[in-house]
Amino acid sequence: MNKNVKPLRIAGVGYCVPDTVITNDDLTKLYDTSDEWIFTRTGIKERRIVSGNENAVDLGLKAAQNALGKSNIKVEDIDCVIAASSAPPQLYPSLACQIQAGLDIPNHIPAFDMTAACSGLIYALQVARGFIGSGLYKNILLVAADNNSRLVDWEDRGTSILFGDGAGAMVVTEAEDGIDDILSLDIKSDGKIGQYIYMNLPGKNCPLVEPCDEVDAKIHMAGRDVYKFVVTTLPDFIDECVKNSGLTAEEIDYLIPHQANQRIIEAMQSRLKYSDEKVISNIKYYGNTSAASIPIALVEGVQKGKIKLGSTALLCGFGAGMTWGGAVLRLREGIC
Ligand code: ACO
C-alpha cells in the first residue's frame, strides 16, 4: 500500500430491524401465492417491515447507536456521516442529516446520502476509505437504512415477496496501529441495464408547458433479468476480489453476501467451494433488506455464534443501477 494512504479500521458495526413479522402465509391474504412457491425460489420464509410511522431514520438511528457503542468513538468525534439509502422517507433532508440530528452530533460535520441500492454499504465504505486514506476525515459513520416495504407494489407478487426493512451501521476510523482492515475493495456499475430495477419519483411539468408522462413511485423489477445478470457477473467478480486481497478463497473465513435470493447466495458459495459453515445466510427471516442486509448478516452472525471475530470475510453485494461491489475485510475482536 502507498505509505501516504492512511489505513482504515472498522471500529463498530450495529443493526436494527423492525418488530413486525410478515410470513409467506400472511402474503397469501394479498395475492395468489404460497409459502412453498416463495421459499423454493428465494429461500425467504418471513420478513420484518415497518408499521405506523416507523421509518428508515428510526431504524438507522438505532443501528448507528449500536455501532457507536461498540466502537468506543464518541458522537462528538464523528467527522462525517454517509448514509446509503434507496428508500429514505424523504429525499431531503437526507437520511444522513436526520441521523446527525437524531444522534445530536454537536459539530457541523458533512452528512450526505448516496444511492447505490443494495450495494450501498460497500459503496459507502469505498468513499469512507478515500476520505480516511487521504487524511480528510478520521472517524466516519456509515448508515445503510431502507424501508422498501413502503415502496414496493403490494399487488406485484413477483417483487413484494422479496423485500424486508432494516438498517445496518458501521463506524470506521484511521487505523493507528497501521493495520488496514480492508484487504481488497472494489465497486462497479453498468447503467445501461438500469431498467432491470427502477423506481420513479412522480411529478408534473409546469402547467404552462406540454405535460410529461405520468409515472408511479413503486419499485419495478425484472426479476429474471436481475437473476441472470447476477449469476453470470458476480462469480468472476468475487474471484477478482479474492485475488486482490492477497489471500486465497480457502484462507478467507466467511462469505457474507447481500441477502437477495438464497439461490444467488448458493451460486457464489459454489464458485468459492465453501462449506455451509463459511456462508452467512439469514434471508429466511429477513428477506432482502437492501443495503442493510450485509451488516445485519454480519452482526447477527456474530451474535448467533456463526461468525467468530478475529477472522476475515468476503462481502459481496449488488443492486439497482445495476451496481455491485465486493470487499475482503478483517473483522477484529469486539466490533459487534
Ligand atoms: N407466487 C406464485 N407465483 C408467482 C409469484 C408468487 N409470489 N411471483 C411470480 N409468480 C409466477 C409468475 O406469474 C409466472 O407465472 P407464468 O409463468 O404463468 O407467467 C411464474 O411464477 C414465473 O415468474 P418469474 O418472475 O419468471 O419467476 P422466477 O422464477 O424468475 O422467480 C424471483 C421470481 C424470485 C423474483 C426471481 O426472479 C429472483 O429472485 N430474481 C432476483 C431478484 C433480485 O435478486 N433482486 C434484487 C434486488 S436488489 C435491489 O437493488 C433492489
Residues whose N, C-alpha, C, O or C-beta is under 5 A from the ligand:
A	BS01	ACO	D32 T33 S34 W37 R41 T42 A117 C118 R157 G158 I161 I197 G223 R224 V226 Y227 A260 N261 F318 G319 A320
